[in-house]
Amino acid sequence: MSKLKNYFEEKIVPNIDKFTNARYVKIIMDGFMGVSALTIGGSIFMLIRSLPLGDWYTNFLTSTGLVDILNFPVMITSDLISLYLVIALGYFTAKSFGKNPFSGAMISLGALLLLTPFETAAVLTDAVGAEVSGIVNNVLPVSSFGATGLFLAMIAGIAGARIYVWCLDKNIKIKMPASVPPNVSNMFETMIPAGLVFIIFMLIRIALSYTTYGTAQNLIYTLLQQPLTNVDGGFWGFVIYTLIGHILWLFGVHGTMVTYAAMAPIYNAMAMANLSAFAAGTACPYPEWNFLCYTLIGGVGSTLALNLLMLTRAKSSQFKTLGKLTIATSLFNINEPIMFGSPVIMNINLAIPFIACPMVNLFLSSLVTRIGLVAAPTGAAINTFMPFGFYQSLNNGSWTGVVWAIALVAIDLIIYYPFFKRQDSINLKNEIQLSEQEVVNE
């Protein structure tokens, strides 16, 4: 294990650090984190709507019209997420290069809107009730700014702001005297870069209109987002996402952040598609991507079971004390004290259950959901720090969520037990030896 540790620390960790600290990776992470406040705000209304109180509650929300009121904040979150993201990415791109972030955000927003068709297909009903379909002009289709537009928003957000930065670096701007107030000077400095960005993106829009794709949205979604979603966005994509994150954690690398940085576009596209389905009242299209409530019971590695074993079966003082100190946080899926206090990191005795439990939980959860024993996730975005039981029941809007979570903890207890017992025996032996040594020294 020591050789593997040295190899990982010398060869792998530096490359991981280099990747996560790369300029554009940080920009993308900051951008998605920047819009997370909106999804968190919308989640408050999701919580109210998805309370697992039974059919009477659902019927009450529907009959009173409250379901539409609660859906509206969710819709402006999920259906316009690309619009928020392009602003965030433009902001952080300009800021990363030391330029005015607000100007970068506005230019990027304009770049995306220039690529957006101002028309949409619609079905209208005339006075006698007959339906007429056609194209409505001079409107911005909301569908362009939902989950299907995330990749284009990323490209437009970074590219638009980057051209703006390049222009300023090359002094392609209107220079104002030093006596001019900064807000006025910035306005004139932005004029030429913004104009150049708009010309470039307008030419792209015109060029694409002569292709079979018609729009940038169709081009990027067809050639980039959809293929990546088909490969990484299904069940096996989430398996890879979970597995790599846990392996990295074993070596002391924050695997969750690394995998999120690498798969943020896919992860957020799946989450927004699920969220849109929840708002529309349709089935969750990517249920596995809402299975964090089952794979992270007690935190990464599903360590609530390990914590319970420490609390009830430990013989070593280390595990007894750690179990008491960490049970409260484990119930809210916060387990850093266990990760570093056990320790789980670089511990061959706990490595196997640490990876096995989330994988077993994931495969079993997918199975029972598919056969209908447990209600499928609704698609609502639920904060991962919700308490055990409440988190799972909110995730699928049913009592079956908490029952299944309890069953998974029981399974995890069985998986963790032999490895826990071995580590606890080692800890106890070390404590006895240390105590004997202290007696000898006295």
FITILUM-914216 format. One record per residue (C-alpha): x negated, y negated, z negated; residue in three letters; residue number from 1. Coordinates in pm, 1 decimal. Example, Ala and Ser with C-alpha at 12.3 -4.5 7.8 and 13.67 -1.06 7.14 Angstrom:
FITILUM-914216
-1230.0;450.0;-780.0;ALA;1
-1367.0;106.0;-714.0;SER;2
//
This chain:
FITILUM-914216
0.0;0.0;0.0;MET;1
-290.8;-234.9;-76.7;SER;2
-431.1;-193.6;276.1;LYS;3
-90.3;-266.0;424.3;LEU;4
-56.9;-566.9;195.9;LYS;5
-394.7;-703.6;302.9;ASN;6
-316.3;-650.2;670.6;TYR;7
21.6;-819.7;634.0;PHE;8
-122.0;-1114.7;443.0;GLU;9
-415.2;-1160.5;681.4;GLU;10
-250.5;-1089.8;1016.9;LYS;11
127.6;-1115.1;993.1;ILE;12
200.0;-1386.2;736.2;VAL;13
-12.6;-1655.3;909.4;PRO;14
174.6;-1595.9;1235.4;ASN;15
509.3;-1606.2;1056.8;ILE;16
412.2;-1932.4;886.7;ASP;17
297.5;-2070.4;1220.3;LYS;18
631.6;-1980.8;1377.8;PHE;19
851.4;-2121.0;1099.2;THR;20
645.6;-2441.3;1084.7;ASN;21
644.9;-2495.8;1461.1;ALA;22
786.0;-2836.8;1548.7;ARG;23
1083.9;-2725.0;1755.2;TYR;24
1173.3;-2436.9;1523.0;VAL;25
1189.4;-2684.7;1235.0;LYS;26
1396.8;-2922.9;1447.4;ILE;27
1647.1;-2646.7;1527.2;ILE;28
1663.7;-2535.9;1163.8;MET;29
1707.3;-2893.8;1043.3;ASP;30
1974.8;-2950.3;1304.5;GLY;31
2181.9;-2649.6;1203.1;PHE;32
2130.2;-2728.5;835.8;MET;33
2237.1;-3085.9;907.7;GLY;34
2576.0;-2978.2;1039.6;VAL;35
2624.4;-2721.4;763.4;SER;36
2780.6;-2993.4;544.7;ALA;37
3072.2;-3000.5;788.6;LEU;38
3124.1;-2624.7;774.5;THR;39
3099.4;-2633.8;395.0;ILE;40
3359.8;-2909.8;388.2;GLY;41
3585.7;-2707.5;613.6;GLY;42
3536.0;-2399.7;396.0;SER;43
3728.6;-2567.8;114.3;ILE;44
4041.6;-2558.4;328.3;PHE;45
3957.1;-2203.9;440.8;MET;46
3944.5;-2093.3;78.0;LEU;47
4291.3;-2232.1;16.0;ILE;48
4431.5;-2065.7;324.8;ARG;49
4260.3;-1729.2;274.6;SER;50
4344.5;-1675.6;-94.2;LEU;51
4437.8;-1305.2;-124.2;PRO;52
4773.9;-1363.8;-294.2;LEU;53
4984.8;-1143.3;-69.3;GLY;54
5240.9;-1187.9;205.4;ASP;55
5451.5;-1430.6;1.3;TRP;56
5163.8;-1678.9;0.6;TYR;57
5104.7;-1644.8;374.5;THR;58
5476.2;-1685.6;443.7;ASN;59
5488.7;-1988.7;216.2;PHE;60
5204.1;-2160.8;402.0;LEU;61
5367.7;-2083.5;735.7;THR;62
5721.6;-2187.3;642.2;SER;63
5612.5;-2516.3;485.4;THR;64
5379.0;-2607.1;769.7;GLY;65
5082.6;-2614.0;533.7;LEU;66
4900.9;-2356.9;746.9;VAL;67
4874.2;-2611.1;1030.8;ASP;68
4753.0;-2881.2;792.5;ILE;69
4489.1;-2649.8;644.8;LEU;70
4384.9;-2535.3;991.7;ASN;71
4313.3;-2885.9;1118.0;PHE;72
3989.0;-2942.6;919.8;PRO;73
3876.1;-2594.7;1026.6;VAL;74
3950.7;-2672.4;1389.9;MET;75
3758.1;-3000.9;1392.9;ILE;76
3469.7;-2810.7;1236.8;THR;77
3457.2;-2506.1;1461.6;SER;78
3595.7;-2646.8;1787.4;ASP;79
3364.5;-2951.0;1784.4;LEU;80
3053.0;-2791.3;1635.5;ILE;81
2844.7;-2845.0;1952.0;SER;82
2922.4;-3216.1;1942.3;LEU;83
2789.6;-3243.0;1588.0;TYR;84
2488.4;-3025.8;1666.7;LEU;85
2369.5;-3233.9;1961.4;VAL;86
2373.6;-3544.6;1741.9;ILE;87
2178.4;-3366.7;1467.5;ALA;88
1918.6;-3226.6;1707.9;LEU;89
1870.8;-3560.5;1879.2;GLY;90
1826.1;-3722.2;1539.2;TYR;91
1568.3;-3473.3;1410.2;PHE;92
1380.0;-3458.0;1740.4;THR;93
1325.7;-3834.0;1745.1;ALA;94
1244.2;-3834.4;1374.4;LYS;95
987.3;-3557.0;1420.1;SER;96
796.8;-3777.7;1667.0;PHE;97
822.0;-4087.3;1450.7;GLY;98
1079.4;-4265.8;1666.1;LYS;99
1415.6;-4418.5;1577.9;ASN;100
1632.5;-4114.2;1490.7;PRO;101
1965.6;-4289.8;1540.8;PHE;102
1871.1;-4387.5;1896.9;SER;103
1760.5;-4030.2;1963.6;GLY;104
2093.4;-3899.1;1835.3;ALA;105
2301.1;-4137.9;2048.2;MET;106
2100.1;-4071.8;2363.5;ILE;107
2133.8;-3695.2;2315.0;SER;108
2507.3;-3730.6;2263.9;LEU;109
2532.9;-3928.4;2585.6;GLY;110
2326.7;-3662.6;2767.3;ALA;111
2566.1;-3387.4;2661.0;LEU;112
2874.1;-3589.7;2754.5;LEU;113
2726.9;-3656.7;3097.9;LEU;114
2714.9;-3280.8;3154.1;LEU;115
3069.7;-3227.8;3028.6;THR;116
3354.7;-3207.9;3280.7;PRO;117
3627.8;-3467.5;3222.1;PHE;118
3902.5;-3232.6;3325.1;GLU;119
4073.3;-2919.8;3196.6;THR;120
4327.6;-2664.0;3307.5;ALA;121
4666.9;-2714.1;3144.0;ALA;122
5019.5;-2576.3;3152.7;VAL;123
5294.8;-2838.4;3118.1;LEU;124
5667.4;-2794.8;3068.9;THR;125
5903.4;-3026.2;3256.6;ASP;126
6242.4;-3156.4;3143.7;ALA;127
6429.4;-2842.5;3254.0;VAL;128
6182.9;-2606.4;3084.7;GLY;129
5987.5;-2499.6;3392.0;ALA;130
5615.9;-2453.8;3345.0;GLU;131
5372.1;-2623.0;3580.0;VAL;132
5000.3;-2541.3;3576.3;SER;133
4727.0;-2764.0;3707.2;GLY;134
4416.8;-2967.8;3632.7;ILE;135
4437.9;-3269.3;3403.1;VAL;136
4175.0;-3533.6;3472.8;ASN;137
4010.4;-3792.2;3247.5;ASN;138
4017.2;-3574.8;2937.0;VAL;139
3739.3;-3409.9;2739.3;LEU;140
3816.4;-3038.7;2698.7;PRO;141
3768.2;-2940.8;2335.8;VAL;142
3659.3;-2594.1;2449.6;SER;143
3334.4;-2745.1;2579.0;SER;144
3228.4;-2836.2;2225.6;PHE;145
3299.7;-2509.8;2046.6;GLY;146
3083.8;-2200.9;1995.6;ALA;147
3043.2;-2147.3;2370.9;THR;148
2866.6;-2482.5;2402.4;GLY;149
2604.5;-2432.4;2130.0;LEU;150
2316.2;-2344.5;2361.4;PHE;151
2383.7;-2636.7;2594.8;LEU;152
2406.8;-2867.3;2291.0;ALA;153
2064.9;-2742.9;2179.1;MET;154
1912.1;-2807.8;2519.9;ILE;155
2072.3;-3149.5;2565.7;ALA;156
2000.2;-3252.7;2207.2;GLY;157
1630.2;-3175.9;2220.9;ILE;158
1568.0;-3266.0;2586.3;ALA;159
1754.1;-3598.5;2573.3;GLY;160
1569.5;-3716.5;2263.3;ALA;161
1238.3;-3581.0;2391.4;ARG;162
1263.1;-3786.9;2712.4;ILE;163
1339.9;-4090.9;2497.0;TYR;164
1027.6;-4021.7;2287.8;VAL;165
815.4;-3971.3;2601.1;TRP;166
925.8;-4305.7;2743.6;CYS;167
830.5;-4488.2;2427.5;LEU;168
495.5;-4309.9;2408.7;ASP;169
423.7;-4420.1;2767.6;LYS;170
539.7;-4776.6;2690.7;ASN;171
828.3;-4742.3;2936.8;ILE;172
1040.1;-4990.4;2749.2;LYS;173
1127.1;-5356.6;2717.0;ILE;174
881.0;-5512.9;2474.4;LYS;175
1012.6;-5786.1;2252.2;MET;176
812.8;-6047.2;2056.2;PRO;177
725.3;-5962.9;1696.6;ALA;178
956.2;-6242.4;1578.4;SER;179
1263.6;-6056.0;1708.5;VAL;180
1455.3;-5868.7;1433.4;PRO;181
1393.1;-5489.5;1438.9;PRO;182
1755.3;-5400.7;1512.1;ASN;183
1759.7;-5627.3;1817.7;VAL;184
1414.1;-5512.3;1930.0;SER;185
1515.9;-5147.0;1902.6;ASN;186
1824.3;-5213.9;2115.3;MET;187
1613.6;-5350.8;2402.3;PHE;188
1344.9;-5081.4;2364.0;GLU;189
1610.7;-4811.5;2396.3;THR;190
1768.3;-4948.8;2715.0;MET;191
1519.2;-4811.6;2970.0;ILE;192
1467.9;-4468.7;2804.2;PRO;193
1843.8;-4425.6;2766.0;ALA;194
1901.3;-4527.4;3126.4;GLY;195
1640.2;-4277.6;3246.8;LEU;196
1795.3;-3997.8;3040.5;VAL;197
2139.9;-4075.3;3175.8;PHE;198
2013.8;-4078.8;3536.8;ILE;199
1842.7;-3742.2;3493.5;ILE;200
2144.1;-3576.8;3335.1;PHE;201
2382.5;-3732.0;3586.5;MET;202
2173.7;-3588.4;3869.6;LEU;203
2186.4;-3249.0;3699.3;ILE;204
2564.6;-3278.1;3672.9;ARG;205
2598.1;-3367.1;4042.3;ILE;206
2360.7;-3090.1;4153.3;ALA;207
2545.6;-2825.0;3953.7;LEU;208
2879.4;-2934.1;4097.3;SER;209
2760.1;-2796.2;4433.3;TYR;210
2681.1;-2452.9;4287.5;THR;211
2909.1;-2162.4;4207.0;THR;212
2874.3;-2243.0;3836.5;TYR;213
3022.4;-2589.0;3877.1;GLY;214
2915.5;-2721.7;3537.3;THR;215
2618.2;-2701.8;3302.2;ALA;216
2846.0;-2538.0;3045.7;GLN;217
2919.2;-2248.3;3279.7;ASN;218
2555.0;-2218.8;3387.1;LEU;219
2403.8;-2202.9;3037.5;ILE;220
2677.3;-1984.8;2895.2;TYR;221
2663.8;-1736.0;3183.8;THR;222
2286.2;-1711.0;3225.6;LEU;223
2167.2;-1760.7;2868.4;LEU;224
2419.5;-1757.2;2586.0;GLN;225
2639.7;-1469.9;2699.6;GLN;226
2352.3;-1225.4;2775.5;PRO;227
2183.1;-1304.4;2443.6;LEU;228
2514.4;-1263.3;2265.0;THR;229
2572.7;-925.9;2429.9;ASN;230
2226.4;-806.6;2323.3;VAL;231
2188.5;-966.9;1979.6;ASP;232
2538.0;-1070.8;1884.3;GLY;233
2710.4;-739.7;1821.8;GLY;234
2677.9;-480.2;1550.3;PHE;235
2317.9;-385.9;1629.4;TRP;236
2218.7;-749.6;1642.2;GLY;237
2330.0;-789.9;1283.1;PHE;238
2152.2;-466.8;1188.9;VAL;239
1824.7;-605.2;1327.1;ILE;240
1887.9;-942.2;1160.9;TYR;241
1940.4;-775.2;822.8;THR;242
1662.6;-516.8;849.4;LEU;243
1385.4;-756.2;952.6;ILE;244
1482.8;-1003.6;682.7;GLY;245
1457.2;-738.3;411.6;HIS;246
1126.0;-601.1;535.5;ILE;247
975.7;-949.1;527.9;LEU;248
1105.4;-1004.8;174.9;TRP;249
910.3;-700.5;56.1;LEU;250
589.1;-879.4;150.5;PHE;251
680.7;-1200.9;-26.0;GLY;252
802.8;-1383.0;286.3;VAL;253
1145.1;-1548.1;267.0;HIS;254
1285.7;-1311.2;527.2;GLY;255
1630.7;-1466.9;529.6;THR;256
1491.6;-1802.2;640.8;MET;257
1258.8;-1645.8;899.8;VAL;258
1532.1;-1440.8;1066.0;THR;259
1768.3;-1737.5;1054.3;TYR;260
1506.5;-1955.2;1222.6;ALA;261
1459.3;-1696.4;1496.1;ALA;262
1827.7;-1619.0;1547.9;MET;263
1997.7;-1944.1;1446.1;ALA;264
2163.1;-1998.0;1787.4;PRO;265
2302.5;-1643.7;1793.8;ILE;266
2397.3;-1643.4;1426.0;TYR;267
2581.5;-1974.5;1448.0;ASN;268
2748.2;-1885.5;1777.8;ALA;269
2890.1;-1571.5;1614.7;MET;270
2993.1;-1761.2;1302.2;ALA;271
3168.2;-2034.7;1500.4;MET;272
3346.7;-1780.4;1721.5;ALA;273
3471.4;-1605.0;1406.9;ASN;274
3571.7;-1936.6;1254.0;LEU;275
3765.0;-2039.2;1565.4;SER;276
3947.8;-1707.6;1559.2;ALA;277
4037.2;-1763.1;1194.2;PHE;278
4176.2;-2108.4;1270.2;ALA;279
4376.5;-1969.4;1561.8;ALA;280
4507.3;-1678.7;1356.0;GLY;281
4352.6;-1415.5;1584.2;THR;282
4129.9;-1116.1;1507.7;ALA;283
3768.1;-1179.8;1410.7;CYS;284
3565.8;-1106.9;1730.4;PRO;285
3235.4;-1032.8;1553.7;TYR;286
3333.8;-884.3;1214.7;PRO;287
2987.9;-748.8;1128.5;GLU;288
2845.6;-1101.4;1122.3;TRP;289
3076.6;-1166.6;825.7;ASN;290
2947.6;-862.1;635.7;PHE;291
2698.2;-1055.2;423.1;LEU;292
2942.0;-1010.9;136.6;CYS;293
2871.3;-635.9;155.8;TYR;294
2500.4;-633.5;245.2;THR;295
2395.4;-890.9;-14.7;LEU;296
2584.5;-776.5;-323.4;ILE;297
2387.7;-946.0;-597.3;GLY;298
2154.4;-1103.6;-344.6;GLY;299
1909.0;-975.9;-85.5;VAL;300
1859.1;-599.9;-122.8;GLY;301
2203.6;-561.9;-284.9;SER;302
2027.1;-577.0;-621.2;THR;303
2337.1;-608.0;-839.9;LEU;304
2316.5;-231.0;-884.3;ALA;305
1951.7;-259.2;-989.6;LEU;306
2045.7;-533.2;-1234.6;ASN;307
2320.1;-315.2;-1385.8;LEU;308
2075.0;-28.0;-1427.7;LEU;309
1835.0;-260.4;-1606.8;MET;310
2116.4;-374.5;-1831.1;LEU;311
2248.7;-29.8;-1920.9;THR;312
1981.5;235.8;-1857.2;ARG;313
1643.6;67.1;-1904.2;ALA;314
1401.4;192.5;-2168.5;LYS;315
1119.9;-52.4;-2102.9;SER;316
1135.5;-393.1;-2268.5;SER;317
1055.9;-559.9;-1936.3;GLN;318
1364.1;-422.6;-1761.9;PHE;319
1589.1;-462.6;-2067.2;LYS;320
1501.1;-829.2;-2099.0;THR;321
1514.7;-895.8;-1725.3;LEU;322
1854.6;-728.4;-1698.0;GLY;323
2003.7;-954.2;-1964.7;LYS;324
1851.9;-1270.1;-1821.6;LEU;325
1957.4;-1214.6;-1460.5;THR;326
2304.6;-1056.3;-1472.7;ILE;327
2484.2;-1392.1;-1463.3;ALA;328
2299.0;-1513.2;-1153.1;THR;329
2326.1;-1172.2;-983.9;SER;330
2704.2;-1196.5;-998.8;LEU;331
2668.8;-1509.7;-784.1;PHE;332
2423.2;-1341.6;-540.3;ASN;333
2116.2;-1521.6;-673.3;ILE;334
1839.8;-1269.8;-739.7;ASN;335
1502.4;-1445.3;-714.9;GLU;336
1434.8;-1366.8;-1085.2;PRO;337
1474.1;-995.4;-1009.5;ILE;338
1270.5;-1017.4;-689.2;MET;339
971.4;-1166.5;-868.4;PHE;340
1033.9;-1034.4;-1219.7;GLY;341
1068.1;-661.9;-1147.4;SER;342
886.4;-714.1;-917.0;PRO;343
1053.3;-585.0;-602.0;VAL;344
799.9;-759.7;-377.3;ILE;345
510.0;-529.3;-284.2;MET;346
655.0;-253.9;-503.5;ASN;347
663.1;81.2;-323.7;ILE;348
888.8;230.9;-592.8;ASN;349
1170.5;-15.1;-522.2;LEU;350
1105.8;-79.1;-151.0;ALA;351
1311.4;216.2;-26.3;ILE;352
1639.5;136.6;-208.3;PRO;353
1584.6;-235.2;-144.7;PHE;354
1612.8;-169.4;229.2;ILE;355
1840.6;135.4;215.4;ALA;356
2124.5;-18.8;14.7;CYS;357
2201.6;-309.6;252.5;PRO;358
2179.4;-73.8;552.2;MET;359
2407.1;186.6;392.8;VAL;360
2649.3;-87.4;286.3;ASN;361
2653.6;-228.3;638.7;LEU;362
2715.9;102.2;818.4;PHE;363
2979.0;219.6;570.3;LEU;364
3155.7;-118.4;573.7;SER;365
3170.2;-113.2;950.4;SER;366
3313.9;239.8;939.5;LEU;367
3588.8;175.7;682.8;VAL;368
3680.7;-149.7;855.4;THR;369
3710.9;13.2;1196.1;ARG;370
3931.9;295.8;1069.4;ILE;371
4149.1;53.0;874.5;GLY;372
4077.1;157.3;516.0;LEU;373
3948.5;-193.0;437.6;VAL;374
4087.1;-511.5;590.6;ALA;375
3858.4;-669.8;848.9;ALA;376
3700.3;-1010.3;779.8;PRO;377
3926.6;-1299.3;868.4;THR;378
3641.8;-1498.1;1022.6;GLY;379
3650.4;-1764.5;752.0;ALA;380
3312.4;-1905.4;647.2;ALA;381
3280.2;-1828.3;276.4;ILE;382
2995.3;-1962.0;65.2;ASN;383
2758.5;-1675.8;-22.9;THR;384
2730.1;-1796.6;-382.6;PHE;385
3090.2;-1707.3;-459.5;MET;386
3115.3;-1466.1;-755.2;PRO;387
3122.8;-1091.0;-702.5;PHE;388
3468.1;-960.9;-613.9;GLY;389
3611.7;-1302.5;-541.3;PHE;390
3364.0;-1342.1;-253.2;TYR;391
3462.0;-1012.3;-89.4;GLN;392
3835.8;-1062.3;-130.9;SER;393
3816.0;-1409.4;22.2;LEU;394
3612.9;-1271.2;309.8;ASN;395
3888.8;-1041.5;428.8;ASN;396
4185.6;-1206.6;254.9;GLY;397
4278.2;-881.5;83.6;SER;398
4244.6;-693.5;-245.7;TRP;399
4070.0;-419.6;-45.5;THR;400
3763.5;-644.6;-29.8;GLY;401
3697.1;-632.6;-403.9;VAL;402
3783.5;-262.1;-429.3;VAL;403
3538.8;-180.8;-151.0;TRP;404
3272.8;-400.7;-311.4;ALA;405
3305.1;-202.3;-635.9;ILE;406
3275.2;122.3;-440.0;ALA;407
2958.2;-6.4;-270.6;LEU;408
2803.9;-99.3;-604.7;VAL;409
2869.4;257.7;-722.9;ALA;410
2694.6;390.7;-411.7;ILE;411
2406.6;148.1;-460.1;ASP;412
2370.0;264.6;-821.6;LEU;413
2318.3;620.4;-698.7;ILE;414
2060.9;507.3;-440.7;ILE;415
1868.7;284.5;-679.8;TYR;416
1874.0;513.7;-983.4;TYR;417
1583.6;756.8;-913.7;PRO;418
1356.9;475.0;-799.9;PHE;419
1459.0;256.3;-1092.6;PHE;420
1397.2;542.0;-1333.9;LYS;421
1047.4;596.8;-1199.1;ARG;422
959.0;227.1;-1221.3;GLN;423
1111.6;198.0;-1567.8;ASP;424
898.2;493.5;-1684.6;SER;425
586.2;326.0;-1547.1;ILE;426
677.2;1.3;-1723.6;ASN;427
741.5;184.8;-2051.3;LEU;428
411.3;370.2;-2025.6;LYS;429
225.2;45.1;-1963.8;ASN;430
397.0;-118.8;-2260.6;GLU;431
303.5;170.0;-2491.4;ILE;432
-57.9;158.3;-2374.6;GLN;433
-69.0;-218.0;-2423.3;LEU;434
77.9;-184.3;-2772.2;SER;435
-176.6;83.3;-2865.9;GLU;436
-456.4;-131.8;-2731.2;GLN;437
-341.0;-425.2;-2941.6;GLU;438
-339.9;-202.3;-3252.2;VAL;439
-696.2;-88.1;-3176.8;VAL;440
-810.8;-448.1;-3126.2;ASN;441
-664.3;-546.4;-3460.5;GLU;442
//
